[in-house]
Amino acid sequence: MSPGSTSKTTQSAGNVAGPNRAGPRRGPLHSSMGDEAIKQVKRQAFKTSSTIRLSSSTSLAATKSANAMSTKNNHTLDILAKAEAGGYGVLSQVCYDWAEVVGVIRAAERFKAPVIVQLFPVTLQYGGGPFLQLLLDMAHNASVPVSVHLDHATNDEQLELAVGLAEKGIKFDSIMVDASHADTDEENINIAIPWIKRCNAAGVRTEVELGRLEGGEAGLRQVEGTILTDPAKAEEFLKRTGADILAPCVGNRHGSYVPFGGADGQWDMQLLETLSKQFKGRIPICAHGTDELPEHMWGQMIKAGVSKINVNSWIRDPYIENLCEGLKTKPMPEAIEDATEVVINECEKLFKLFGCIGKA
Ligand SMILES: [Zn+2]
């Protein structure tokens, strides 16, 4: 535990990372649709499936114009500044393959909602620079604001890959420089500063975590020991590191809340509000650890000032389940198209809860 940080007693959850968790995951968010409703959505999907524009002179011009208007000249920060001012949340979805990205961007275009597509380092390591370039082209030529973010870059190898690509011109809009595993805040700062300097020089903005989230997700390391974010230390931390986005720990955790009796009561919404007010208009607040949240908590966190909402399994699991089932009986392109539509449906549910429909 770092000196001065508030500790919170927690118990080890064991390895709960990955999609095969026990217990309720989705609750009312995943209410079943009637057959006719599903057919209607599918009909609409085929009508609008061409709305994603990978490159057109019109959308490129629109992107350039949007850049010129941006106060921060950065896709992620611009999206988050508008969300904070407008009192809505932005879906920041972890994507594992290109079809999931297509689904998230189609959803953003269909519902006129800004979104952030984010990768874990393991996916960047798998696809490398060409895959990142593809995502950047897709995101930045969409008809609505879409940025591309790297989540939880925690070690030198992961950071070198991402920052090295940025220095060669293949740039994430933003990168989470995550040294929250450090033993002390001082060590966290010292690890983060050189990477943040290189990111800033390359035109990439950064997110940092102060405090420590316990738990793990597929593709992330397992972390033990919750440390709540101290507001006074957060001010110094952001000032010294020069980071742009804060991921605080307010009792949120990665992976399952089931062994802890659910997420309700684990999150200190008062602390979240204190931090949001403290950094309002300066540093956007990002919520991590959103698996299994009951429906009312999304609105609570947005009311408390969160603008960037990281989501993983809510969209990943229905997408993968549908794709795996579909591939058993359908031709591959049809199975992928249908699974992409599942991503869009799941995004819509979250967009409604986040209040971001029509905000792009
Ligand atoms: Zn996270």
Residues whose N, C-alpha, C, O or C-beta is under 5 A from the ligand:
A	BS01	ZN	H288 G289
